[in-house]
Structures are given as C-alpha cells and as structure tokens.
Amino acid sequence: MLKSVLFFTDAHNNHDSWFGHALSPEYRFNRAILEEYYQVTFRKKGYTSLEQLQMEVDEWLEYYNREGTHSGRYCYCKTPLQTFRDSKHLADQKRLDKLLGGQQQQQTV
C-alpha cells in the first residue's frame, strides 16, 4: 500500500522517475490509473459504495488493456493485451520450470 502512495505522490508532482530509477511498469500503470481515471472521475462523480467504484474501475481496466493504445518502449502503439499476446512466446521460452525441468528430474532420481 505504501508503495502505491509513493507512486501516486510522485505522479502527482509530475516527476519522470521514481527516486532516480527507470520507470517500472507498475509506476506507469499507477500513474495512468491516477491521471486517466481517478483524477477525472472523482471530479465528476461521487460514489455511494465501493462496489459501484469497483465496477467502473473494472470497465476502465477493460478499456485500458483492450482498446487504449500505448506508446511504451515495446508497445509500438499496441494495446497491452496485444503486446502480451505478441510476446507471450518469449516469456514461455524463459520459464524456469521448462528450462530447469530436465535438471530437476535428474536431481530427484
């Protein structure tokens, strides 16, 4: 929780890095949800329940992941879902359980 507060505070002050480190995906996401959703929505609408807020956050996340294009380092103006699907084979190649699977079986015998 504290990490999110620090991200939000830093994003609110319009810094481009968090304590001098490269921006992490978590930082960029927290900044996006703060600037694109919370700051806009809370100016326009009041919520009477957490369930109501959660439903709208879920809708925004659907848009963010499936429709909103991103200009991040490896996104190339694709949606996060498209980027994930396009790079999933790379992540599968680097899975430790697959890479070490044969070695672990030999050690247990």
DRENVEXNU-416899 format. One record per residue (C-alpha): residue in one letter; x, y, z. Coordinates in Angstrom, 1 decimal. Example, Ala and Ser with C-alpha at 12.3 -4.5 7.8 and 13.67 -1.06 7.14 Angstrom:
REM residues 2
{"A",{12.3,-4.5,7.8}}
{"S",{13.7,-1.1,7.1}}
//
This chain:
REM residues 109
{"M",{0.0,0.0,0.0}}
{"L",{2.8,2.4,0.9}}
{"K",{4.4,1.8,-2.5}}
{"S",{1.2,2.9,-4.3}}
{"V",{1.0,6.0,-2.2}}
{"L",{4.6,6.9,-3.1}}
{"F",{3.8,6.3,-6.8}}
{"F",{0.7,8.4,-6.7}}
{"T",{2.5,11.2,-4.8}}
{"D",{5.4,11.1,-7.3}}
{"A",{3.0,11.1,-10.3}}
{"H",{1.1,13.9,-8.8}}
{"N",{4.3,16.0,-8.6}}
{"N",{4.9,15.2,-12.3}}
{"H",{8.3,13.6,-11.9}}
{"D",{9.5,11.4,-14.7}}
{"S",{11.3,9.0,-12.5}}
{"W",{10.9,7.5,-9.1}}
{"F",{13.9,8.3,-6.9}}
{"G",{16.2,8.3,-10.0}}
{"H",{15.3,4.8,-11.2}}
{"A",{13.9,3.9,-14.6}}
{"L",{10.1,3.9,-14.6}}
{"S",{8.7,0.5,-13.8}}
{"P",{5.6,-0.9,-15.4}}
{"E",{3.9,-0.6,-12.0}}
{"Y",{4.8,3.0,-11.8}}
{"R",{3.5,3.7,-15.3}}
{"F",{0.2,1.8,-14.6}}
{"N",{-0.3,3.6,-11.3}}
{"R",{0.3,7.0,-13.0}}
{"A",{-2.1,6.1,-15.8}}
{"I",{-4.9,5.0,-13.5}}
{"L",{-4.4,8.1,-11.3}}
{"E",{-4.3,10.6,-14.2}}
{"E",{-6.7,9.0,-16.7}}
{"Y",{-9.3,7.6,-14.3}}
{"Y",{-9.2,8.7,-10.6}}
{"Q",{-8.4,12.4,-11.1}}
{"V",{-11.0,12.7,-13.9}}
{"T",{-13.8,10.6,-12.4}}
{"F",{-13.6,11.9,-8.8}}
{"R",{-14.1,15.5,-10.1}}
{"K",{-17.3,14.5,-11.9}}
{"K",{-18.9,11.9,-9.7}}
{"G",{-19.4,10.8,-6.2}}
{"Y",{-19.7,7.1,-5.2}}
{"T",{-22.1,5.7,-2.6}}
{"S",{-20.4,2.3,-2.4}}
{"L",{-17.1,0.6,-3.1}}
{"E",{-18.9,-1.9,-5.3}}
{"Q",{-20.0,0.9,-7.6}}
{"L",{-16.5,2.3,-7.8}}
{"Q",{-15.1,-1.2,-8.4}}
{"M",{-17.5,-1.8,-11.3}}
{"E",{-16.3,1.4,-13.0}}
{"V",{-12.6,0.7,-12.4}}
{"D",{-13.1,-2.7,-13.9}}
{"E",{-14.7,-1.1,-17.0}}
{"W",{-11.8,1.3,-17.2}}
{"L",{-9.3,-1.6,-17.0}}
{"E",{-11.0,-3.3,-19.8}}
{"Y",{-10.6,-0.2,-21.9}}
{"Y",{-7.0,0.3,-20.8}}
{"N",{-6.0,-3.3,-21.7}}
{"R",{-8.1,-3.9,-24.8}}
{"E",{-8.7,-0.6,-26.6}}
{"G",{-6.3,2.0,-25.3}}
{"T",{-3.1,2.0,-27.4}}
{"H",{0.2,2.7,-25.6}}
{"S",{3.5,4.2,-26.7}}
{"G",{5.7,2.4,-24.3}}
{"R",{9.1,1.1,-25.1}}
{"Y",{7.9,-2.2,-26.5}}
{"C",{4.3,-1.5,-27.2}}
{"Y",{4.6,0.3,-30.5}}
{"C",{1.1,1.8,-30.3}}
{"K",{-0.5,-1.6,-29.5}}
{"T",{-2.8,-2.3,-26.6}}
{"P",{-1.3,-4.0,-23.5}}
{"L",{-3.3,-7.2,-24.5}}
{"Q",{-1.8,-7.2,-28.0}}
{"T",{1.7,-6.6,-26.6}}
{"F",{1.2,-9.5,-24.1}}
{"R",{-0.1,-11.9,-26.9}}
{"D",{2.8,-10.9,-29.2}}
{"S",{5.4,-11.5,-26.6}}
{"K",{4.0,-14.5,-24.8}}
{"H",{6.1,-16.9,-26.7}}
{"L",{9.2,-15.1,-25.4}}
{"A",{8.1,-15.5,-21.8}}
{"D",{7.3,-19.1,-22.3}}
{"Q",{10.9,-19.7,-23.7}}
{"K",{12.3,-18.2,-20.5}}
{"R",{10.2,-20.1,-17.9}}
{"L",{12.5,-21.6,-15.3}}
{"D",{10.4,-24.7,-14.8}}
{"K",{10.8,-25.5,-18.5}}
{"L",{14.5,-24.6,-18.6}}
{"L",{15.3,-26.5,-15.4}}
{"G",{12.7,-29.2,-15.8}}
{"G",{15.2,-31.8,-17.0}}
{"Q",{17.8,-30.9,-14.4}}
{"Q",{15.3,-31.1,-11.5}}
{"Q",{14.1,-34.5,-12.6}}
{"Q",{17.7,-35.8,-12.7}}
{"Q",{18.5,-34.5,-9.2}}
{"T",{15.4,-36.2,-7.7}}
{"V",{16.4,-39.6,-9.1}}
//
